[in-house]
């Protein structure tokens, strides 16, 4: 985890540690330890934080300075939290299939976690 990235992203949104911890459903001290690099993020929490800030996991881990995933199609902007791995290579799909997937993804994102 890149120490400093979590704090930077939180401050960009104008949130306190207490506020973001509440939004992510973790204790404030736990979130504080994430920011300070004193506690490792679980894969699930890493994904939740990446989705919340709409950045890639690679960015959170400090493996890239590019906040967005390099492979994201422009028409998928805003849907970064949806896992498209189940459809294979998105670029090889027909335009009709891409549109269907985008519509379903938007509905899932709007619905939120169940």
NUNU-858857 format. One record per atom (N, C-alpha, C): x, y, z negated; residue number from 1; atom name. Coordinates in pm, whole numbers. Each point is the difference from the previous one (the first is absolute). Layout:
N
<site east="X" north="Y" up="Z" nr="NUM" atom="CA"/>
...
This chain:
114
<site east="85" north="-118" up="0" nr="1" atom="N"/>
<site east="-85" north="118" up="0" nr="1" atom="CA"/>
<site east="88" north="123" up="0" nr="1" atom="C"/>
<site east="-33" north="93" up="84" nr="2" atom="N"/>
<site east="75" north="125" up="6" nr="2" atom="CA"/>
<site east="-49" north="92" up="-112" nr="2" atom="C"/>
<site east="82" north="13" up="-102" nr="3" atom="N"/>
<site east="-36" north="87" up="-113" nr="3" atom="CA"/>
<site east="-12" north="142" up="54" nr="3" atom="C"/>
<site east="-106" north="65" up="-32" nr="4" atom="N"/>
<site east="-24" north="135" up="46" nr="4" atom="CA"/>
<site east="-112" north="9" up="103" nr="4" atom="C"/>
<site east="-16" north="-105" up="79" nr="5" atom="N"/>
<site east="-106" north="3" up="104" nr="5" atom="CA"/>
<site east="-139" north="2" up="-63" nr="5" atom="C"/>
<site east="-21" north="-79" up="-102" nr="6" atom="N"/>
<site east="-132" north="-2" up="-63" nr="6" atom="CA"/>
<site east="-33" north="136" up="-61" nr="6" atom="C"/>
<site east="97" north="57" up="-68" nr="7" atom="N"/>
<site east="-23" north="131" up="-60" nr="7" atom="CA"/>
<site east="-25" north="105" up="108" nr="7" atom="C"/>
<site east="79" north="-3" up="105" nr="8" atom="N"/>
<site east="-17" north="95" up="110" nr="8" atom="CA"/>
<site east="-140" north="-10" up="60" nr="8" atom="C"/>
<site east="-45" north="-120" up="27" nr="9" atom="N"/>
<site east="-132" north="-20" up="58" nr="9" atom="CA"/>
<site east="-111" north="44" up="-95" nr="9" atom="C"/>
<site east="18" north="-31" up="-127" nr="10" atom="N"/>
<site east="-100" north="41" up="-101" nr="10" atom="CA"/>
<site east="-10" north="151" up="-9" nr="10" atom="C"/>
<site east="116" north="65" up="-3" nr="11" atom="N"/>
<site east="1" north="146" up="-12" nr="11" atom="CA"/>
<site east="-58" north="69" up="124" nr="11" atom="C"/>
<site east="21" north="-61" up="116" nr="12" atom="N"/>
<site east="-58" north="54" up="124" nr="12" atom="CA"/>
<site east="-151" north="10" up="-11" nr="12" atom="C"/>
<site east="-59" north="-95" up="-71" nr="13" atom="N"/>
<site east="-145" north="-1" up="-17" nr="13" atom="CA"/>
<site east="-45" north="84" up="-120" nr="13" atom="C"/>
<site east="98" north="52" up="-73" nr="14" atom="N"/>
<site east="-34" north="84" up="-115" nr="14" atom="CA"/>
<site east="-58" north="-78" up="-115" nr="14" atom="C"/>
<site east="45" north="-125" up="-18" nr="15" atom="N"/>
<site east="-53" north="-86" up="-105" nr="15" atom="CA"/>
<site east="98" north="-18" up="-114" nr="15" atom="C"/>
<site east="-53" north="-14" up="-118" nr="16" atom="N"/>
<site east="83" north="-36" up="-115" nr="16" atom="CA"/>
<site east="17" north="-151" up="-1" nr="16" atom="C"/>
<site east="93" north="-48" up="-81" nr="17" atom="N"/>
<site east="16" north="-145" up="-13" nr="17" atom="CA"/>
<site east="-128" north="-63" up="-54" nr="17" atom="C"/>
<site east="-63" north="67" up="-93" nr="18" atom="N"/>
<site east="-123" north="-52" up="-58" nr="18" atom="CA"/>
<site east="-109" north="-13" up="105" nr="18" atom="C"/>
<site east="-13" north="100" up="86" nr="19" atom="N"/>
<site east="-104" north="-3" up="103" nr="19" atom="CA"/>
<site east="22" north="-113" up="101" nr="19" atom="C"/>
<site east="124" north="-12" up="48" nr="20" atom="N"/>
<site east="26" north="-104" up="101" nr="20" atom="CA"/>
<site east="-9" north="-139" up="-62" nr="20" atom="C"/>
<site east="43" north="-13" up="-123" nr="21" atom="N"/>
<site east="-11" north="-130" up="-68" nr="21" atom="CA"/>
<site east="-146" north="-41" up="-10" nr="21" atom="C"/>
<site east="-85" north="95" up="-34" nr="22" atom="N"/>
<site east="-144" north="-29" up="-9" nr="22" atom="CA"/>
<site east="-54" north="-41" up="137" nr="22" atom="C"/>
<site east="41" north="70" up="105" nr="23" atom="N"/>
<site east="-47" north="-31" up="136" nr="23" atom="CA"/>
<site east="46" north="-139" up="46" nr="23" atom="C"/>
<site east="118" north="-40" up="-44" nr="24" atom="N"/>
<site east="54" north="-130" up="38" nr="24" atom="CA"/>
<site east="-37" north="-111" up="-99" nr="24" atom="C"/>
<site east="-71" north="40" up="-107" nr="25" atom="N"/>
<site east="-46" north="-94" up="-102" nr="25" atom="CA"/>
<site east="116" north="-70" up="-72" nr="25" atom="C"/>
<site east="100" north="81" up="-39" nr="26" atom="N"/>
<site east="110" north="-50" up="-82" nr="26" atom="CA"/>
<site east="19" north="97" up="-116" nr="26" atom="C"/>
<site east="68" north="-47" up="-104" nr="27" atom="N"/>
<site east="28" north="86" up="-114" nr="27" atom="CA"/>
<site east="100" north="108" up="40" nr="27" atom="C"/>
<site east="-14" north="117" up="-57" nr="28" atom="N"/>
<site east="89" north="112" up="32" nr="28" atom="CA"/>
<site east="147" north="-34" up="-23" nr="28" atom="C"/>
<site east="30" north="-71" up="-109" nr="29" atom="N"/>
<site east="140" north="-34" up="-27" nr="29" atom="CA"/>
<site east="54" north="-99" up="103" nr="29" atom="C"/>
<site east="-85" north="-88" up="49" nr="30" atom="N"/>
<site east="41" north="-95" up="104" nr="30" atom="CA"/>
<site east="34" north="75" up="127" nr="30" atom="C"/>
<site east="-86" north="94" up="39" nr="31" atom="N"/>
<site east="27" north="78" up="120" nr="31" atom="CA"/>
<site east="129" north="82" up="-17" nr="31" atom="C"/>
<site east="18" north="56" up="-118" nr="32" atom="N"/>
<site east="121" north="77" up="-27" nr="32" atom="CA"/>
<site east="126" north="-85" up="18" nr="32" atom="C"/>
<site east="-7" north="-125" up="-43" nr="33" atom="N"/>
<site east="114" north="-91" up="18" nr="33" atom="CA"/>
<site east="23" north="-31" up="147" nr="33" atom="C"/>
<site east="-107" north="-7" up="79" nr="34" atom="N"/>
<site east="16" north="-18" up="145" nr="34" atom="CA"/>
<site east="79" north="117" up="58" nr="34" atom="C"/>
<site east="-42" north="121" up="-36" nr="35" atom="N"/>
<site east="67" north="119" up="52" nr="35" atom="CA"/>
<site east="147" north="6" up="-39" nr="35" atom="C"/>
<site east="30" north="-42" up="-121" nr="36" atom="N"/>
<site east="138" north="7" up="-50" nr="36" atom="CA"/>
<site east="85" north="-120" up="42" nr="36" atom="C"/>
<site east="-63" north="-97" up="67" nr="37" atom="N"/>
<site east="72" north="-118" up="44" nr="37" atom="CA"/>
<site east="30" north="-97" up="-114" nr="37" atom="C"/>
<site east="-74" north="12" up="-110" nr="38" atom="N"/>
<site east="22" north="-87" up="-116" nr="38" atom="CA"/>
<site east="-93" north="-121" up="0" nr="38" atom="C"/>
<site east="-90" north="-3" up="96" nr="39" atom="N"/>
<site east="-90" north="-114" up="14" nr="39" atom="CA"/>
<site east="-21" north="-26" up="148" nr="39" atom="C"/>
<site east="9" north="-127" up="38" nr="40" atom="N"/>
<site east="-16" north="-37" up="140" nr="40" atom="CA"/>
<site east="-147" north="-10" up="36" nr="40" atom="C"/>
<site east="-32" north="47" up="119" nr="41" atom="N"/>
<site east="-137" north="-7" up="49" nr="41" atom="CA"/>
<site east="-30" north="-140" up="52" nr="41" atom="C"/>
<site east="-118" north="-49" up="-33" nr="42" atom="N"/>
<site east="-45" north="-126" up="60" nr="42" atom="CA"/>
<site east="-33" north="28" up="146" nr="42" atom="C"/>
<site east="-1" north="-103" up="83" nr="43" atom="N"/>
<site east="-38" north="22" up="141" nr="43" atom="CA"/>
<site east="-138" north="65" up="14" nr="43" atom="C"/>
<site east="-93" north="-39" up="-86" nr="44" atom="N"/>
<site east="-135" north="57" up="6" nr="44" atom="CA"/>
<site east="1" north="149" up="-34" nr="44" atom="C"/>
<site east="75" north="36" up="-105" nr="45" atom="N"/>
<site east="6" north="141" up="-39" nr="45" atom="CA"/>
<site east="75" north="81" up="105" nr="45" atom="C"/>
<site east="103" north="-56" up="56" nr="46" atom="N"/>
<site east="74" north="68" up="107" nr="46" atom="CA"/>
<site east="-93" north="32" up="116" nr="46" atom="C"/>
<site east="-84" north="-95" up="38" nr="47" atom="N"/>
<site east="-96" north="22" up="108" nr="47" atom="CA"/>
<site east="-104" north="104" up="-39" nr="47" atom="C"/>
<site east="-49" north="-6" up="-123" nr="48" atom="N"/>
<site east="-100" north="99" up="-45" nr="48" atom="CA"/>
<site east="57" north="141" up="4" nr="48" atom="C"/>
<site east="124" north="16" up="-45" nr="49" atom="N"/>
<site east="62" north="133" up="-1" nr="49" atom="CA"/>
<site east="25" north="47" up="143" nr="49" atom="C"/>
<site east="48" north="-89" up="86" nr="50" atom="N"/>
<site east="22" north="36" up="141" nr="50" atom="CA"/>
<site east="-132" north="42" up="64" nr="50" atom="C"/>
<site east="-106" north="-74" up="-25" nr="51" atom="N"/>
<site east="-131" north="35" up="55" nr="51" atom="CA"/>
<site east="-49" north="134" up="-54" nr="51" atom="C"/>
<site east="16" north="19" up="-130" nr="52" atom="N"/>
<site east="-45" north="124" up="-62" nr="52" atom="CA"/>
<site east="66" north="122" up="63" nr="52" atom="C"/>
<site east="131" north="-9" up="21" nr="53" atom="N"/>
<site east="75" north="113" up="56" nr="53" atom="CA"/>
<site east="6" north="-1" up="152" nr="53" atom="C"/>
<site east="-54" north="-109" up="59" nr="54" atom="N"/>
<site east="0" north="-16" up="146" nr="54" atom="CA"/>
<site east="141" north="6" up="57" nr="54" atom="C"/>
<site east="89" north="-77" up="-63" nr="55" atom="N"/>
<site east="138" north="-12" up="46" nr="55" atom="CA"/>
<site east="32" north="-149" up="14" nr="55" atom="C"/>
<site east="110" north="-30" up="66" nr="56" atom="N"/>
<site east="40" north="-140" up="15" nr="56" atom="CA"/>
<site east="69" north="-49" up="-127" nr="56" atom="C"/>
<site east="-3" north="-130" up="-17" nr="57" atom="N"/>
<site east="71" north="-61" up="-112" nr="57" atom="CA"/>
<site east="149" north="23" up="16" nr="57" atom="C"/>
<site east="50" north="-8" up="123" nr="58" atom="N"/>
<site east="142" north="26" up="25" nr="58" atom="CA"/>
<site east="40" north="139" up="-49" nr="58" atom="C"/>
<site east="-88" north="97" up="18" nr="59" atom="N"/>
<site east="29" north="135" up="-49" nr="59" atom="CA"/>
<site east="8" north="1" up="-153" nr="59" atom="C"/>
<site east="-95" north="-66" up="-66" nr="60" atom="N"/>
<site east="2" north="-6" up="-146" nr="60" atom="CA"/>
<site east="126" north="-68" up="-51" nr="60" atom="C"/>
<site east="46" north="-102" up="71" nr="61" atom="N"/>
<site east="118" north="-74" up="-42" nr="61" atom="CA"/>
<site east="131" north="70" up="36" nr="61" atom="C"/>
<site east="-9" north="110" up="73" nr="62" atom="N"/>
<site east="120" north="75" up="37" nr="62" atom="CA"/>
<site east="75" north="-59" up="118" nr="62" atom="C"/>
<site east="-66" north="-90" up="75" nr="63" atom="N"/>
<site east="66" north="-62" up="116" nr="63" atom="CA"/>
<site east="-11" north="85" up="124" nr="63" atom="C"/>
<site east="-82" north="105" up="-4" nr="64" atom="N"/>
<site east="-15" north="91" up="113" nr="64" atom="CA"/>
<site east="-39" north="137" up="-52" nr="64" atom="C"/>
<site east="32" north="102" up="77" nr="65" atom="N"/>
<site east="-44" north="135" up="-36" nr="65" atom="CA"/>
<site east="-128" north="36" up="73" nr="65" atom="C"/>
<site east="-45" north="-90" up="89" nr="66" atom="N"/>
<site east="-124" north="19" up="73" nr="66" atom="CA"/>
<site east="-115" north="-49" up="-87" nr="66" atom="C"/>
<site east="-92" north="88" up="-34" nr="67" atom="N"/>
<site east="-108" north="-37" up="-90" nr="67" atom="CA"/>
<site east="-97" north="-99" up="61" nr="67" atom="C"/>
<site east="-22" north="8" up="128" nr="68" atom="N"/>
<site east="-95" north="-90" up="68" nr="68" atom="CA"/>
<site east="72" north="-121" up="54" nr="68" atom="C"/>
<site east="-72" north="-111" up="12" nr="69" atom="N"/>
<site east="56" north="-119" up="62" nr="69" atom="CA"/>
<site east="29" north="29" up="146" nr="69" atom="C"/>
<site east="119" north="-37" up="50" nr="70" atom="N"/>
<site east="34" north="33" up="138" nr="70" atom="CA"/>
<site east="-90" north="-65" up="103" nr="70" atom="C"/>
<site east="-62" north="-113" up="-32" nr="71" atom="N"/>
<site east="-81" north="-70" up="99" nr="71" atom="CA"/>
<site east="-146" north="42" up="4" nr="71" atom="C"/>
<site east="-38" north="102" up="-74" nr="72" atom="N"/>
<site east="-141" north="38" up="-6" nr="72" atom="CA"/>
<site east="-42" north="69" up="129" nr="72" atom="C"/>
<site east="-108" north="-48" up="57" nr="73" atom="N"/>
<site east="-55" north="59" up="121" nr="73" atom="CA"/>
<site east="-67" north="132" up="-37" nr="73" atom="C"/>
<site east="10" north="103" up="86" nr="74" atom="N"/>
<site east="-61" north="129" up="-32" nr="74" atom="CA"/>
<site east="-148" north="-9" up="-34" nr="74" atom="C"/>
<site east="-73" north="-89" up="67" nr="75" atom="N"/>
<site east="-144" north="-10" up="-28" nr="75" atom="CA"/>
<site east="-30" north="-67" up="-133" nr="75" atom="C"/>
<site east="104" north="-52" up="-67" nr="76" atom="N"/>
<site east="-19" north="-63" up="-130" nr="76" atom="CA"/>
<site east="40" north="91" up="-115" nr="76" atom="C"/>
<site east="38" north="125" up="30" nr="77" atom="N"/>
<site east="34" north="94" up="-106" nr="77" atom="CA"/>
<site east="-115" north="8" up="-99" nr="77" atom="C"/>
<site east="32" north="0" up="-126" nr="78" atom="N"/>
<site east="-100" north="5" up="-104" nr="78" atom="CA"/>
<site east="-50" north="-137" up="-43" nr="78" atom="C"/>
<site east="42" north="-104" up="73" nr="79" atom="N"/>
<site east="-42" north="-136" up="-33" nr="79" atom="CA"/>
<site east="119" north="-83" up="-46" nr="79" atom="C"/>
<site east="106" north="66" up="-45" nr="80" atom="N"/>
<site east="123" north="-71" up="-37" nr="80" atom="CA"/>
<site east="-19" north="-102" up="-109" nr="80" atom="C"/>
<site east="-102" north="16" up="-84" nr="81" atom="N"/>
<site east="-22" north="-93" up="-109" nr="81" atom="CA"/>
<site east="-64" north="-132" up="42" nr="81" atom="C"/>
<site east="-39" north="-10" up="126" nr="82" atom="N"/>
<site east="-63" north="-122" up="50" nr="82" atom="CA"/>
<site east="107" north="-92" up="57" nr="82" atom="C"/>
<site east="-3" north="-125" up="-40" nr="83" atom="N"/>
<site east="98" north="-98" up="48" nr="83" atom="CA"/>
<site east="-48" north="-60" up="131" nr="83" atom="C"/>
<site east="67" north="35" up="109" nr="84" atom="N"/>
<site east="-38" north="-49" up="133" nr="84" atom="CA"/>
<site east="75" north="-126" up="39" nr="84" atom="C"/>
<site east="71" north="-62" up="-91" nr="85" atom="N"/>
<site east="82" north="-117" up="32" nr="85" atom="CA"/>
<site east="-83" north="-114" up="58" nr="85" atom="C"/>
<site east="-125" north="-9" up="-40" nr="86" atom="N"/>
<site east="-84" north="-111" up="45" nr="86" atom="CA"/>
<site east="-34" north="5" up="149" nr="86" atom="C"/>
<site east="23" north="112" up="66" nr="87" atom="N"/>
<site east="-38" north="10" up="141" nr="87" atom="CA"/>
<site east="117" north="-20" up="94" nr="87" atom="C"/>
<site east="117" north="-23" up="-52" nr="88" atom="N"/>
<site east="115" north="-19" up="89" nr="88" atom="CA"/>
<site east="50" north="133" up="55" nr="88" atom="C"/>
<site east="43" north="-1" up="122" nr="89" atom="N"/>
<site east="57" north="120" up="62" nr="89" atom="CA"/>
<site east="-111" north="92" up="49" nr="89" atom="C"/>
<site east="-27" north="104" up="-72" nr="90" atom="N"/>
<site east="-106" north="95" up="30" nr="90" atom="CA"/>
<site east="13" north="56" up="142" nr="90" atom="C"/>
<site east="123" north="24" up="43" nr="91" atom="N"/>
<site east="22" north="63" up="131" nr="91" atom="CA"/>
<site east="-47" north="-86" up="116" nr="91" atom="C"/>
<site east="-13" north="-131" up="-18" nr="92" atom="N"/>
<site east="-39" north="-87" up="110" nr="92" atom="CA"/>
<site east="-152" north="-16" up="12" nr="92" atom="C"/>
<site east="-76" north="56" up="-93" nr="93" atom="N"/>
<site east="-146" north="-14" up="3" nr="93" atom="CA"/>
<site east="-62" north="91" up="105" nr="93" atom="C"/>
<site east="-120" north="-36" up="42" nr="94" atom="N"/>
<site east="-74" north="86" up="93" nr="94" atom="CA"/>
<site east="-44" north="125" up="-75" nr="94" atom="C"/>
<site east="-29" north="105" up="73" nr="95" atom="N"/>
<site east="-44" north="125" up="-63" nr="95" atom="CA"/>
<site east="-130" north="-21" up="-78" nr="95" atom="C"/>
<site east="-88" north="-84" up="52" nr="96" atom="N"/>
<site east="-126" north="-30" up="-69" nr="96" atom="CA"/>
<site east="27" north="-67" up="-134" nr="96" atom="C"/>
<site east="93" north="-97" up="-2" nr="97" atom="N"/>
<site east="34" north="-69" up="-125" nr="97" atom="CA"/>
<site east="66" north="97" up="-99" nr="97" atom="C"/>
<site east="86" north="88" up="51" nr="98" atom="N"/>
<site east="64" north="100" up="-88" nr="98" atom="CA"/>
<site east="-106" north="89" up="-64" nr="98" atom="C"/>
<site east="-96" north="44" up="79" nr="99" atom="N"/>
<site east="-106" north="86" up="-51" nr="99" atom="CA"/>
<site east="-81" north="-72" up="-108" nr="99" atom="C"/>
<site east="-32" north="-125" up="24" nr="100" atom="N"/>
<site east="-74" north="-79" up="-100" nr="100" atom="CA"/>
<site east="79" north="-10" up="-131" nr="100" atom="C"/>
<site east="128" north="-28" up="11" nr="101" atom="N"/>
<site east="85" north="-11" up="-119" nr="101" atom="CA"/>
<site east="8" north="133" up="-73" nr="101" atom="C"/>
<site east="14" north="110" up="73" nr="102" atom="N"/>
<site east="6" north="132" up="-64" nr="102" atom="CA"/>
<site east="-130" north="30" up="-75" nr="102" atom="C"/>
<site east="-114" north="-34" up="60" nr="103" atom="N"/>
<site east="-129" north="24" up="-64" nr="103" atom="CA"/>
<site east="-14" north="-83" up="-128" nr="103" atom="C"/>
<site east="36" north="-126" up="8" nr="104" atom="N"/>
<site east="-6" north="-88" up="-118" nr="104" atom="CA"/>
<site east="94" north="52" up="-109" nr="104" atom="C"/>
<site east="122" north="39" up="39" nr="105" atom="N"/>
<site east="99" north="49" up="-98" nr="105" atom="CA"/>
<site east="-50" north="127" up="-68" nr="105" atom="C"/>
<site east="-59" north="90" up="75" nr="106" atom="N"/>
<site east="-54" north="123" up="-60" nr="106" atom="CA"/>
<site east="-110" north="-33" up="-101" nr="106" atom="C"/>
<site east="-87" north="-94" up="36" nr="107" atom="N"/>
<site east="-107" north="-40" up="-93" nr="107" atom="CA"/>
<site east="59" north="-61" up="-127" nr="107" atom="C"/>
<site east="101" north="-85" up="14" nr="108" atom="N"/>
<site east="62" north="-61" up="-117" nr="108" atom="CA"/>
<site east="67" north="105" up="-87" nr="108" atom="C"/>
<site east="69" north="94" up="62" nr="109" atom="N"/>
<site east="68" north="103" up="-78" nr="109" atom="CA"/>
<site east="-100" north="88" up="-73" nr="109" atom="C"/>
<site east="-110" north="35" up="67" nr="110" atom="N"/>
<site east="-103" north="82" up="-63" nr="110" atom="CA"/>
<site east="-64" north="-73" up="-119" nr="110" atom="C"/>
<site east="-18" north="-132" up="16" nr="111" atom="N"/>
<site east="-61" north="-80" up="-106" nr="111" atom="CA"/>
<site east="90" north="-9" up="-122" nr="111" atom="C"/>
<site east="131" north="-6" up="24" nr="112" atom="N"/>
<site east="96" north="-6" up="-109" nr="112" atom="CA"/>
<site east="12" north="-139" up="-57" nr="112" atom="C"/>
<site east="85" north="-15" up="-103" nr="113" atom="N"/>
<site east="21" north="-132" up="-61" nr="113" atom="CA"/>
<site east="-127" north="-51" up="-66" nr="113" atom="C"/>
<site east="-20" north="-128" up="8" nr="114" atom="N"/>
<site east="-119" north="-62" up="-58" nr="114" atom="CA"/>
<site east="34" north="-70" up="-128" nr="114" atom="C"/>
